[in-house]
Amino acid sequence: MDNTYIVRRRFEFAGRVQGVGFRWRTKIAAEELDLTGWVKNEWDGSVIMEVQGPPEKIEKLITTLQNARYIKIRDIRMRELPVDPKEKQFRVGSSY
């Protein structure tokens, strides 16, 4: 990640987001955009993601997910978090 303005955001996605490759599609897209963070399934059928990088790249990631085949995002909730300067990669977390 370069030295541009970096933010960290937590997203909760609801809809058809489990069992459709959401987490792996997220990882691939995040790595292509040089973003760090993690994504995991929740017990209630939602998916949680924390991601950090330049805001415009995070927006591009969200757009990629919204346009992905098989994934149908019904609702997205987002909040800002403190940046984690030690984080170096994007990973897929275990379910629940």
NORDA-V520603 format. One line per field, one symbol per residue. ss: DSSP state (H for helix, E for strand, L for the rest). A space follows every 10 residues. Layout:
ss->???
This chain:
ss->LLLLLLEEEE EEEEEELLLL LHHHHHHHHH HHLLLEEEEE ELLLLLEEEE EEELHHHHHH HHHHHHLLLL LEEEEEEEEE ELLLLLLLLE EELLLL
